[in-house]
Amino acid sequence: MTISLQKGQKVSLAKPGGGTLTRVRMGLGWDAVAKKGLFGKGKAQSIDLDASCLLFDAAGNLADSVWFRQLRSKDGSVQHTGDNLTGAGEGDDEVINVDLQGVPANVVQLVFTVNSFTGQDFSQIENAFCRLVDEATGQEIARYDLSGAGQHNAQIMAKVSRDGQGWSMTAIGATATGRTFQHLLPAVSAHL
């Protein structure tokens, strides 16, 4: 059963009937808005959105990062499957796989961000979403639609946090500006 999250909503990642998730996939999907051409015909454009996963310790320090220039965390628990430069196609355009049991004990939060490396803003993007999938079953657990077209070119999508009961996901949906995750760090710190 998928839970469609609203901005600020939190959901536990404990499995129904007991147990916790061990391996999850964060998927990012989007489409570029067709530009109106001569005689009103739509012309496809390419928009390069990039998904990143930032790993933070309890003090709020950046412990590691996974993005299109570093596809694997130092310990291997978080892996990006590669950069999609256009958003073309169906389903997840970029994927970050997380082995929750393998995440180092000092890491308490995984923050997922998306930004337009080429600088286009979200007014040129449609059907954008992020979703969390249980890798063992392939079942979508939670989905957050990245709504709010505007002049921003980045969003802090969601965070997955470790607590005494396991892991939970919170939809953030905060708009930001920056072409890479490094530009987003001051905005991300407000959501830790």
Secondary structure, DSSP 8 states (H G I E B T S, - for coil): --EE--TT-EEE-B-TTS-B--EEEEEEEEEE--EE-GGG-EE-----EEEEEEEEETTS-EEEEEBTTB-B-TTSSEEE----SS--SSS-SEEEEEEGGGS-TTEEEEEEEEEETT---GGGEEEEEEEEEETTT--EEEEEE----SS--EEEEEEEEEETTEEEEEEEEEEE--SSHHHHHHHHHTT-
